[in-house]
Amino acid sequence: MKNYKTISPGKLIARFDNQLLDILLEDLRNSRAKNKVKSINHQATKQHTLSAA
């Protein structure tokens, strides 16, 4: 019979919290980068439109 070590609930919760935080921070970084690109593209389009007028 194999002897499996049980992990305490506190360690499982801490691991889950850390993984969730990592996922959320990565998602936040990606959305900020995406919004920054959209903002730059919008500003470039706006400047191009103004200079053509």
Secondary structure, DSSP 8 states (H G I E B T S, - for coil): --------HHHHHHHHHHHHHHHHHHHHHHHHHHHHHHHHHHHHHHHHHHHH-
